[in-house]
């Protein structure tokens, strides 16, 4: 809390711990309506200011689970035409449609919102005048997202994973949820965000979650290392184009886990690494590991206050900065795992809990599907 004196005896108080995060996961894999996450994030209404809200949902497209679901916002028809020309050239298009939304939700102005279910074209179907490397489908999608967001004026891919989707915009999160009719979707994991922007503009592409492939990140705080992180990621082909510091977190997890093969726990040690004096007091084998990670991935260390929830195919993870400058609460009830900025957001939808706790700074909370443990979930 800042107390700034305006006149003698008068003070202006500003709470800079705003932004709200919330997440629900049924680890049995059963899907449930998005109304629950809307109710949860609405409990934290006062942590937002109406300049951004959003959700990510996993398991929502079972009938199209093998296709990448591109959610794209366009500023105008020209941006849509240019993007579609590119998609038709390099991808097999299974379905194209407007992302369903309400016209009476209170969200009066929004970009064109469309989704495309696609697969990269087989190599033999591509034009002979282009050079192709032996790249995975994930890598081809990654390159397509970077190209569209950087080079196509007025087009922004805000979701590109399989059997998942991001829904976000300018407004309070509960209004954004209703705008996208999320109560009609069924997912096994829901994560959400209510934004209170401090150092960047409130606009549709800058709302949370930030997503790439199956990663989706919501964040309360401020990444003061954004410039360093951005320059580091550019060495690996990532382009930060959405003008919000949280974007680097999604890309860092993609780099560390998908491309470099680190486990989620290892990635957590990188982004919220212990202080050097803590490392110096560790047992020798642990000291060597922590030193190696900090030296190798210095550019991926996140500085500043943060409470982050990361969604991925088969699970979610919550983590705080090293000294816990932002709140994060976790809880369990049967097969359900909950995370939020405030305990009230959890009890609003699950009053009786089996367990509730505040994770320590830098200590990840990991929730995984019982029958689908990702290969990168455990330390390797």
C-alpha positions as CSV (number, residue, x, y, z in Angstrom):
1,X,0.0,0.0,0.0
2,X,1.4,3.4,-1.0
3,X,0.4,6.5,1.1
4,X,1.1,9.6,-1.0
5,X,0.7,13.0,0.7
6,X,-1.3,15.4,-1.5
7,X,-1.9,18.3,0.9
8,X,-0.9,18.7,4.6
9,X,-2.9,16.1,6.5
10,X,-4.4,14.5,3.3
11,X,-3.2,11.2,1.9
12,X,-4.0,9.2,-1.2
13,X,-3.8,5.4,-0.7
14,X,-3.2,3.1,-3.7
15,X,-3.3,-0.7,-3.4
16,X,-0.8,-2.1,-5.9
17,X,-1.5,-5.7,-5.1
18,X,-4.5,-5.8,-7.5
19,X,-5.3,-8.4,-10.2
20,X,-7.1,-11.6,-9.3
21,X,-6.3,-15.2,-10.3
22,X,-8.4,-18.3,-9.8
23,X,-8.3,-21.9,-11.0
24,X,-10.3,-25.1,-10.6
25,X,-9.3,-28.6,-11.7
26,X,-11.0,-32.0,-11.4
27,X,-8.0,-34.3,-11.3
28,X,-10.3,-37.3,-12.2
29,X,-10.7,-35.7,-15.6
30,X,-14.4,-35.1,-15.4
31,X,-15.6,-32.0,-17.1
32,X,-17.8,-29.3,-15.6
33,X,-19.4,-26.1,-16.6
34,X,-17.5,-22.8,-16.7
35,X,-20.1,-21.2,-14.4
36,X,-18.0,-22.3,-11.5
37,X,-15.0,-20.3,-12.5
38,X,-17.1,-17.3,-13.3
39,X,-18.6,-17.4,-9.8
40,X,-15.1,-17.8,-8.3
41,X,-13.4,-14.9,-10.1
42,X,-16.5,-12.7,-9.5
43,X,-15.9,-13.0,-5.8
44,X,-12.6,-11.0,-6.4
45,X,-14.4,-8.3,-8.4
46,X,-12.7,-5.4,-6.5
47,X,-9.2,-6.6,-7.4
48,X,-10.0,-5.7,-11.1
49,X,-10.9,-2.4,-12.7
50,X,-12.7,-3.5,-15.8
51,X,-9.7,-3.2,-18.2
52,X,-9.2,-6.9,-18.7
53,X,-10.6,-10.3,-17.9
54,X,-10.1,-13.8,-19.3
55,X,-10.3,-17.6,-19.0
56,X,-8.5,-20.7,-20.2
57,X,-10.3,-24.1,-20.4
58,X,-8.9,-27.6,-21.0
59,X,-10.9,-30.4,-22.5
60,X,-13.5,-28.2,-24.3
61,X,-13.1,-29.6,-27.8
62,X,-13.2,-33.4,-27.5
63,X,-14.7,-33.9,-30.9
64,X,-11.8,-31.9,-32.4
65,X,-9.1,-32.9,-29.9
66,X,-6.5,-33.7,-32.6
67,X,-6.6,-30.3,-34.2
68,X,-4.9,-27.1,-33.0
69,X,-7.6,-24.5,-32.1
70,X,-6.5,-21.1,-33.2
71,X,-8.5,-18.3,-31.4
72,X,-7.7,-15.1,-33.3
73,X,-8.8,-11.5,-32.9
74,X,-8.8,-9.2,-35.8
75,X,-9.0,-5.4,-36.0
76,X,-10.7,-5.5,-39.4
77,X,-11.6,-7.7,-42.4
78,X,-8.3,-7.1,-44.1
79,X,-6.4,-8.6,-41.2
80,X,-8.7,-11.6,-41.3
81,X,-8.2,-12.1,-45.1
82,X,-4.4,-11.9,-44.8
83,X,-4.3,-14.3,-41.9
84,X,-6.6,-16.8,-43.6
85,X,-4.6,-16.7,-46.8
86,X,-1.5,-17.7,-44.7
87,X,-3.4,-20.4,-42.8
88,X,-4.9,-21.9,-46.0
89,X,-1.3,-22.2,-47.5
90,X,0.4,-23.9,-44.5
91,X,-2.4,-25.7,-42.7
92,X,-5.3,-28.1,-43.3
93,X,-8.4,-26.4,-42.2
94,X,-11.0,-28.6,-40.5
95,X,-13.4,-25.9,-39.3
96,X,-13.7,-22.1,-39.3
97,X,-16.3,-20.2,-37.3
98,X,-17.0,-17.1,-35.3
99,X,-16.3,-17.6,-31.6
100,X,-19.8,-17.7,-30.0
101,X,-20.5,-14.6,-27.9
102,X,-23.4,-12.6,-26.5
103,X,-24.5,-9.2,-27.9
104,X,-26.4,-8.3,-24.7
105,X,-23.6,-8.9,-22.2
106,X,-22.5,-5.3,-21.5
107,X,-19.4,-5.7,-23.7
108,X,-20.2,-3.1,-26.3
109,X,-17.1,-3.0,-28.5
110,X,-14.9,-5.9,-29.4
111,X,-12.6,-7.1,-32.3
112,X,-13.6,-9.8,-34.8
113,X,-13.4,-13.1,-32.9
114,X,-12.8,-16.2,-34.9
115,X,-11.5,-19.7,-34.4
116,X,-9.9,-22.2,-36.8
117,X,-9.3,-25.9,-36.2
118,X,-6.2,-26.8,-38.1
119,X,-3.3,-29.1,-38.7
120,X,0.1,-28.3,-40.4
121,X,0.1,-29.6,-43.9
122,X,2.1,-32.7,-44.6
123,X,5.5,-32.0,-46.1
124,X,4.6,-33.6,-49.4
125,X,1.6,-31.2,-49.8
126,X,3.7,-28.1,-49.5
127,X,4.9,-26.0,-52.4
128,X,8.3,-27.0,-53.8
129,X,9.7,-23.5,-53.7
130,X,9.9,-23.4,-49.9
131,X,12.5,-25.0,-47.7
132,X,11.3,-27.1,-44.8
133,X,13.2,-28.5,-41.8
134,X,12.3,-31.6,-40.0
135,X,10.1,-29.8,-37.5
136,X,7.3,-31.1,-35.2
137,X,3.8,-29.9,-35.6
138,X,4.1,-28.0,-32.3
139,X,7.1,-26.2,-33.7
140,X,5.3,-25.3,-36.9
141,X,2.4,-24.0,-34.9
142,X,4.8,-22.0,-32.7
143,X,6.3,-20.4,-35.8
144,X,2.9,-19.6,-37.3
145,X,1.8,-17.9,-34.1
146,X,5.0,-15.8,-34.0
147,X,4.6,-14.8,-37.6
148,X,0.9,-13.8,-37.4
149,X,1.3,-11.8,-34.2
150,X,4.4,-10.0,-35.4
151,X,3.9,-9.6,-39.2
152,X,0.2,-9.4,-39.8
153,X,-1.1,-6.0,-38.9
154,X,-4.3,-6.2,-36.8
155,X,-4.2,-9.9,-36.2
156,X,-3.5,-11.6,-32.8
157,X,-3.5,-15.3,-32.1
158,X,-4.5,-15.5,-28.4
159,X,-4.9,-19.3,-28.2
160,X,-3.3,-22.1,-30.2
161,X,-3.5,-25.4,-28.3
162,X,-5.3,-28.7,-28.7
163,X,-8.6,-29.4,-26.9
164,X,-8.3,-26.1,-25.0
165,X,-9.0,-22.5,-25.6
166,X,-8.5,-19.0,-24.2
167,X,-11.3,-16.5,-24.0
168,X,-10.4,-12.9,-23.0
169,X,-11.1,-9.3,-23.5
170,X,-11.6,-5.8,-22.0
171,X,-14.1,-5.9,-19.2
172,X,-14.5,-7.3,-15.7
173,X,-13.8,-11.1,-15.8
174,X,-17.4,-12.1,-14.9
175,X,-18.7,-10.0,-17.8
176,X,-16.1,-11.5,-20.2
177,X,-17.2,-15.0,-19.1
178,X,-20.8,-14.3,-19.8
179,X,-19.9,-12.6,-23.1
180,X,-18.2,-15.8,-24.3
181,X,-21.0,-18.0,-22.9
182,X,-18.6,-20.0,-20.9
183,X,-21.3,-21.6,-18.8
184,X,-22.1,-23.6,-22.0
185,X,-18.6,-25.1,-22.1
186,X,-17.4,-28.2,-20.2
187,X,-13.7,-28.5,-19.1
188,X,-11.7,-30.4,-16.5
189,X,-9.5,-27.4,-15.8
190,X,-10.5,-23.7,-15.7
191,X,-8.1,-20.8,-15.0
192,X,-9.1,-17.2,-14.9
193,X,-7.9,-13.6,-14.4
194,X,-9.2,-10.2,-13.4
195,X,-6.9,-7.5,-14.5
196,X,-5.8,-4.2,-12.8
197,X,-3.1,-3.0,-15.3
198,X,-0.4,-0.7,-13.9
199,X,2.3,-0.3,-16.5
200,X,0.6,-1.3,-19.7
201,X,-2.6,-0.5,-21.6
202,X,-5.9,-2.3,-21.2
203,X,-6.7,-3.8,-24.5
204,X,-8.1,-7.1,-25.8
205,X,-4.8,-8.7,-26.7
206,X,-3.2,-7.6,-23.5
207,X,-5.7,-9.3,-21.2
208,X,-4.8,-12.6,-19.5
209,X,-4.4,-15.5,-20.0
210,X,-1.4,-15.4,-22.3
211,X,-1.1,-18.6,-24.2
212,X,1.1,-20.5,-26.7
213,X,0.2,-24.1,-27.8
214,X,-1.2,-25.7,-24.7
215,X,0.3,-23.3,-22.2
216,X,-1.9,-20.6,-20.6
217,X,-0.7,-18.2,-17.9
218,X,-2.5,-15.9,-15.5
219,X,-0.5,-13.5,-13.3
220,X,-0.9,-11.1,-10.5
221,X,2.0,-8.8,-10.1
222,X,4.7,-7.2,-12.1
223,X,7.7,-8.7,-14.0
224,X,10.5,-6.2,-13.4
225,X,12.9,-8.4,-15.4
226,X,10.6,-8.1,-18.5
227,X,13.3,-6.4,-20.7
228,X,15.9,-9.0,-19.9
229,X,13.5,-11.9,-20.3
230,X,12.2,-10.5,-23.6
231,X,15.8,-10.2,-25.0
232,X,16.6,-13.7,-23.8
233,X,13.5,-15.2,-25.5
234,X,14.3,-13.4,-28.8
235,X,17.4,-15.6,-29.1
236,X,15.1,-18.6,-29.5
237,X,12.7,-17.0,-31.9
238,X,10.0,-15.8,-29.5
239,X,8.4,-12.4,-30.3
240,X,6.8,-10.4,-27.6
241,X,4.2,-8.4,-29.4
242,X,1.3,-8.1,-26.9
243,X,2.7,-5.2,-24.7
244,X,2.2,-6.9,-21.4
245,X,4.9,-8.4,-19.2
246,X,3.1,-11.6,-18.5
247,X,3.6,-12.7,-22.1
248,X,7.2,-13.7,-21.3
249,X,6.1,-16.2,-18.6
250,X,4.1,-18.3,-21.1
251,X,7.0,-18.3,-23.5
252,X,9.6,-19.2,-20.8
253,X,7.6,-22.3,-19.8
254,X,7.3,-23.3,-23.5
255,X,11.0,-22.9,-23.9
256,X,12.1,-24.7,-20.8
257,X,9.7,-27.6,-20.8
258,X,8.6,-28.2,-24.4
259,X,11.8,-27.3,-26.2
260,X,14.5,-27.9,-23.6
261,X,12.9,-30.9,-21.9
262,X,13.0,-29.7,-18.3
263,X,10.4,-30.9,-15.8
264,X,7.8,-28.5,-14.4
265,X,9.6,-28.6,-11.1
266,X,12.9,-27.8,-12.8
267,X,11.2,-24.9,-14.7
268,X,9.9,-23.6,-11.4
269,X,13.4,-23.6,-9.9
270,X,14.5,-21.5,-12.9
271,X,11.8,-18.8,-12.8
272,X,11.7,-18.5,-9.0
273,X,15.3,-19.6,-8.2
274,X,16.6,-19.5,-4.6
275,X,18.8,-16.6,-3.6
276,X,22.5,-17.2,-3.9
277,X,23.0,-17.1,-0.1
278,X,20.3,-19.9,0.2
279,X,22.1,-21.9,-2.5
280,X,25.4,-21.6,-0.5
281,X,23.8,-23.3,2.5
282,X,22.4,-26.3,0.5
283,X,23.8,-29.8,0.5
284,X,26.5,-30.2,-2.1
285,X,24.5,-32.1,-4.8
286,X,21.6,-29.7,-4.5
287,X,23.9,-26.7,-4.6
288,X,25.4,-28.0,-7.8
289,X,22.0,-28.4,-9.4
290,X,20.7,-25.0,-8.4
291,X,23.9,-23.3,-9.4
292,X,23.8,-25.0,-12.8
293,X,20.2,-23.9,-13.4
294,X,20.8,-20.3,-12.4
295,X,23.9,-20.1,-14.5
296,X,22.4,-21.7,-17.6
297,X,19.0,-20.0,-17.5
298,X,19.9,-16.6,-16.0
299,X,17.8,-14.9,-18.7
300,X,14.7,-16.9,-17.7
301,X,14.7,-15.8,-14.0
302,X,11.6,-13.8,-13.2
303,X,12.2,-10.8,-10.9
304,X,9.5,-8.8,-9.2
305,X,6.3,-9.7,-7.3
306,X,4.2,-12.4,-8.9
307,X,1.5,-15.0,-8.2
308,X,1.2,-17.2,-11.3
309,X,-1.0,-20.0,-12.3
310,X,0.1,-22.0,-15.4
311,X,-2.3,-24.3,-17.2
312,X,-1.2,-27.1,-19.5
313,X,-2.5,-30.3,-21.1
314,X,-3.2,-32.6,-18.1
315,X,-2.7,-30.2,-15.2
316,X,-2.0,-26.8,-13.7
317,X,0.7,-25.3,-11.5
318,X,0.7,-22.3,-9.1
319,X,3.8,-20.5,-8.0
320,X,4.8,-17.3,-6.2
321,X,7.9,-15.2,-6.4
322,X,10.7,-16.1,-4.0
323,X,9.6,-13.9,-1.1
324,X,5.8,-14.2,-1.8
325,X,5.0,-10.5,-2.6
326,X,1.7,-11.5,-4.1
327,X,-1.0,-13.7,-2.5
328,X,-1.7,-17.3,-3.7
329,X,-3.9,-19.8,-1.8
330,X,-4.4,-23.5,-2.7
331,X,-7.0,-26.0,-1.5
332,X,-8.3,-29.5,-2.1
333,X,-11.7,-31.1,-1.9
334,X,-11.9,-34.7,-3.1
335,X,-10.6,-34.8,-6.7
336,X,-10.8,-31.0,-7.0
337,X,-7.8,-28.7,-6.6
338,X,-8.3,-25.0,-6.3
339,X,-6.0,-22.0,-6.5
340,X,-6.8,-18.3,-6.1
341,X,-5.6,-14.9,-4.9
342,X,-8.0,-15.1,-2.0
343,X,-9.5,-18.0,0.0
344,X,-12.9,-16.4,-0.4
345,X,-12.8,-17.2,-4.2
346,X,-12.4,-20.9,-3.4
347,X,-15.0,-21.1,-0.6
348,X,-17.5,-19.3,-2.7
349,X,-17.8,-22.4,-4.9
350,X,-16.6,-25.1,-2.4
351,X,-17.4,-24.0,1.2
352,X,-16.2,-27.2,2.9
353,X,-12.6,-28.0,2.0
354,X,-10.4,-31.0,2.9
355,X,-7.2,-28.9,3.0
356,X,-6.3,-25.2,2.4
357,X,-2.9,-23.6,2.6
358,X,-0.8,-20.7,1.4
359,X,2.2,-22.0,-0.6
360,X,5.7,-20.7,0.3
361,X,7.5,-18.4,-2.0
362,X,9.1,-20.2,-4.9
363,X,7.4,-23.5,-3.9
364,X,5.2,-24.8,-6.8
365,X,1.8,-26.4,-6.3
366,X,1.2,-29.0,-9.0
367,X,-2.1,-30.7,-9.9
368,X,-2.2,-33.4,-12.5
369,X,-4.8,-35.6,-14.1
370,X,-4.8,-39.0,-12.4
371,X,-4.8,-41.0,-15.6
372,X,-2.7,-38.7,-17.8
373,X,0.5,-37.6,-16.2
374,X,2.5,-35.5,-18.6
375,X,6.0,-36.8,-19.3
376,X,7.5,-33.6,-18.0
377,X,5.6,-33.6,-14.7
378,X,8.4,-35.1,-12.6
379,X,12.0,-34.2,-12.1
380,X,14.3,-35.8,-14.6
